[in-house]
């Protein structure tokens, strides 16, 4: 009730009163910045709002447009004008956003609207910040603002989304006034403003065995993720489906993070996925070749030197290991594990929960049924029914005994 009715009403009334109250300051700063920025007192930029809808944010322009000899803009520190520094330090550059609040694009309190070019970098967890209207101030702003890292900032944004209330909004507004007075957290440590968001995010790796080692190597080589923890998959009494849970381990917190299940047992991997309902990410090694026609599901790990050709469709939570080649028109269903050096030919259809062993080769136009295990080094020459094990060279098919 508060977020859908009272909050928008309070936003409108407060923004209107705020514009009337700050009108003398608004006029003075506009005139000062008009001369400082060669006739450009306002900064206009497209930003994502609620549900990712794009709107134009309006702020006071604190930096000029000076460029170097090559025509490139100078650094933020070099373009920040004297009046701009004062306006930024006192947070007066935010006053024009009251017009955005009046229009309904923004709220007084909410996650700060970031750049549109960041949108494709967000994880599902981070993207939750767009479930509410962006704000002039927010929970992240009163808990560090530009002085905290991106990961922490997103955690604070999502906390607000999950706990939005009148009491929290009042608390944020009061802390905002305090922050403005003491001028805390305006800039990042190594920047005049804040470092660009590169997409780096924290992950947990489930599984400390061979798969975990390969996945960890890929993550480190990509340099896009910070590995917060590696959870072993050994069968222990305090384990969560084979994953030991540390003392005071917050399962709800884990659900709010991105995770990679680097466990070879497809059944365990699926059980973890469905039970924790966690937000899986995809990791692709820099040496991998992925066709623009390929459809790769979330949670997929594509390891070093893997080649995925045109029109391949790879289901959720697959693991395609080092040296694997997936050729044209292949379709890998959910929870498939393609082991190192495996080669799947064109038009191959692979069923759910399939395991294909190290060095195995599958020629074109072969159909592999569900719950199939293909042994290491096997050459598959014929269709494989459901619930079968393939061993030897050439392949010998053994049906599972129910």
N, C-alpha and C positions, 0 to 999 in steps of 0.2 A: 504493500500500500504506500509506504514511504517513498520508495524508489520510483514508482510509476505515477504518483500523483503529487504528493507534498513536496518532494525534492524538486521537480521541474517548476512548481509554483514558487517555491522559495528562491530558486535560482533567478527567475524572471524579476521578482520584486527586488532582490538584493542587487542584481546587475543594474537595474534602473536607478535605484538609490545611489549606487556606487558611482555611476556616470555623472549624476548630478553633484555628488559630493566632491569628486575629483576633477570636475570640469575646469576649474582655474589651472590646476597642475597640468591637465591634459593639453590645454591651449598653449601654455608656456613651453612644454617639452616639444610639442609639435613645431612651434616656431624655431626653437633652438636646433632641432634636428634637421629642419628644412634647410638651414644654412650650412650645418655641419656635413650633411650628406648630399649637397648640391641639388636641393629640391626634392629629395626623397625621404620624408620623415617616417614613412611606414614600411614595414616589412610584410609582404604578402607571400604565403606559400601554401601549397596543397598538402593537406595532412589527412590521415585516416581517422575516422571517428567511430561511432558505435557501429558494430557489425562490419567494420572496414569501409563504410561509406566515406567517400572523399569530400572534404570541404576545404574552404580557404581560410586559413588562420590569419589574423591581423595582430601585429605587434609593433612596437616602436623599433625603428631600425637603428641598431647600436653599432653597426660596422659599415664602413664605406665600401666602394667597389673598386679600389685601387688594384692595378695589375702590374706584373713585372714586364720586362722587355719582350717576352715571348707571348704576352697576352693572357697569362694565367693569373688568377686571383692570388693576391698575397695571403700569407697565413692569417688566421683569425686574430692573433696577437697584434700583427702589423696593421690590420684594418679596423681594430677597435678604437673608436674616437674617444676623446677626453670626456665629452658629454655622454657618450655611449657607455663608458665605464661606470660613470655615476648612475645612469639610469638602470644599468644591469645590476650593480651592487645593491641598489635600493629596491630592486624588483619592480620599478615603475614601468619597465618595458612591457609588463603584462597587462597594463590598464586597458589597452584597446581590445583585449579579448573579451571584455564585458559585452561588446557588440556581438561576438560569437555566442555568448550565453543568451542574450536577448533573442537571437535568431533560432536558438534551440540546437545548435551544432555542438555546444559544449556545456559543461556544468561548472559551478564554482569549484567543486571537489571531484576528483577522478584521476585516473592514470593520465599522465601528460601525453598529448598527441605527438608521436614521433614521425620520422620521415617516411614517405611512401616507399622508398627503395629498400627499407628494412623488412617490408611485409613478407617477402618470400623467404626470409631468413629465420622467421619465428618458428619455434616448435609448437605443437598443439597446446602445450601448457602455457607458453609465453603468449600465444595468440588469444588467450582468454581475457587479456587486458582490454580487448575490443568488445567485450560483452556489455559494457556500460559506456556512457558518454565520457569522453576525455574531459579533464578538468584543468582549470588555471593552476590549482595546487592539488597535491595528492599525498598519499601515505608515503610514497618514496621520497617526495620533496621534503617532507618534515623529518625524514630519517636518513638524511645524507645528501639529497639532491644530486648534484653533479660530482660530488666527492666519493660516491660509492660506485662499485663496478656494476656492469650491466646485469649480471646474473642476480645479484642482490636486488637490484631495482625491479626486475621482472617478478621476483618472489614477492616483493612488497606490493606491486600492482595487483597481482592475483589475490593476495591476502585481502586487499580492499574489495575486490569483486565478490569474494566469498563472504565478506563480513560487513557489507554496506549497511549503514544505519544512521539515524539522525545524530545519535551520540558520537559515533565515530567521525562524522562530518564536522561537528562542532569542535571536537578535539583537534582535528587536522587544521581547521581555520585558526584556532587559538595558537597552536604550535607554529603555524605559518607566520603569524604576527611576530612571534618570538624570534624565529629564524631571520626575518627581515631586519629586526632591530640589531641582532648580533652579527648579521651578515655572514652566516655560516653555510658552507657547502655550495658556494656559487660556482666554483670552477673545479674541474678534475685536477689531480696533482700535476700532471705533465701537459696541461693544455689551458689555453685561455678560456675555452668553453668546455667541451667534453669530447672525448675520443669517439670516432664513428663506431657504430655497432657492426661487428664483422660476422656475427652469427655464431660465435663461440658459445657453447653451452655445456652444462655439466651432464654427465651420464654415469649410470651404474652398469657394470658388466656382471652378469650372472654366469658363473662358471669359471673355475680357476684351472681347468685342465688345458689340453691342447688347443681346443677351440677358443678358449679364453685368451690364450697366449697370442694366437693369430689375430684375433679381433683387436686385442690391445695394441699389437704392432701396427695395425692399420690405423687405429685411432691416433696413435702418436705420430705416424707419418703424415696424416692429413692435417694435423695441427689445428683442428677445428673444435675439438672437444676437450673438456677437463674431466678426467676420470675421477669421480668422487669416491668410488669404492669398487672392489672386486669381491663378490660374494661366492664362496665355495659351494659346489654342488654335492658335497659328500653327505651320505645318509646319516644324519645325527638326530637325536631326540628333540633338539631345539631348532630343527630345520623347518623351513617353509617349502614344502615340496622338493626336498633335497637341498634347499638353500638355508644355511644356518642364519638365524636372526640374532644379532647382537643384543645385549642387554639394553633395555629402554629403546629398542629400535622402533621407530615410528613408521608403521606400515602405511598409514595415510600419507605421510610425507613422501614415501617412496612412490606412491601412486601418482604423485604430482610431478615426478621427475621423468626424464627420458631414460630408458633402459635398453640394454642389448642382452638378449638371452643367448649366450655363447655355449650352449649345451647340445651335445650331439643327439641325445635322446629326444626325438620329436614329440613323444607323448608328454614328457615332463615339460618341454618348452611350451606346448599348447596349454597345459594345465596352468602354468604360471601366467601365461598371457590372459587367459579367460578369467582366472581368479583375481589377479591383482588389477586387471583392467588398466594396465599401465600404458603410457604413451611411448611407443617404440620409435626409434629413429632408424634411419638408413645410413650405412657407411659404405663408401665406395673408394677403393684404393686409387691413388693418383695415376697408377700405371694401367688401370682398367680402361677398356674401350666399351662405351655404352652407346648404342645407336639411339638416335633421336626418335625412332619409331618404337622403342621398347617401353613397356609399361611396367614399372617396378613398384611393388607394393611397400607399404611402411614396414619397418623392422627388418628389411633385407640387408644382409651383409655380403658385399661383393668384394672378394679378396684380390690380392696382387696378381697382375697379369691376366686376370679373367677377361674374356671377350664375350660381349652379348650383342648379337647381330640384330638386324632389323626385325621388328614385329614380334619379338619375344614378349610374352606376358609372364611376369614372375609374381607369385602370390605372396601374401603376408608372411613374415617371419621365416622366410627361406634363408638358408646359409649356402652360399656358393663359394667354395674354397679356392685356395691358390691354384692357378693354372687351369681352372675349369673353362670350357668353351661352350657357350650356349648358342647354337646356330639359328638360322632363319625359321620362323613360324613355330618355334617351340612354345609350349605353354606349361609352366610349372605351377601346380596347385599349391595350396597353403601347406606350410610345415614341411616342405621338401628339404632334404639335406643333400646337396651335391658335393661329394668329397673331392680332395685335391686331384688334379689332372684328369678328371672325368671329362668326356666329350659327348655332348648330346647333338645328334644330327638334326637336319631340318624336318619340320612337321611332326616332331615327337610330342606326344601328350603324356604327361607324368601325373599320376594320381596323388591323392592326399596321403600324407605321412610316409612317402616313399623315401628310402635311403639308397643312394648309389655309391658304391665303395670306391676306394682309391684306385685310380688308373682304369676304371671301367670305361668302356666305349659303347655307345648306343647309336646304331646306324639310323638313317632317315626312315620315316614312316612307321616307326615302331610305337605301339601303345603299351604303356606300363600301367598295370592296375593299381588299386589302392592297397596300402599297407604292405608294400613290396620291399624286400631288401635285396640289393644287387651287390654281390661280393666283390672284393678288390681284384682288379685285373680281368674281370669277366668281359667278354664280348657278347653283347645281346643281339641275336640274329632273328628273333621271332617275338611275337606279342607275348606279354607276360600277364597271366590272370591275377585277380585279386588275391591277397594273402599268400604270396609265394616268396620263396627264397631262391636267388639265382647264384650258382657257384660254378667254379671251373672255367676252363677255356678250351673249346667254346662253351657257352653257357649250358648248364644243366639246371632244369627247373624242378624245385621241390616244393610241393604244396604244404602249407602249414596244417597241422593237425588241430582241429577245433576241439 
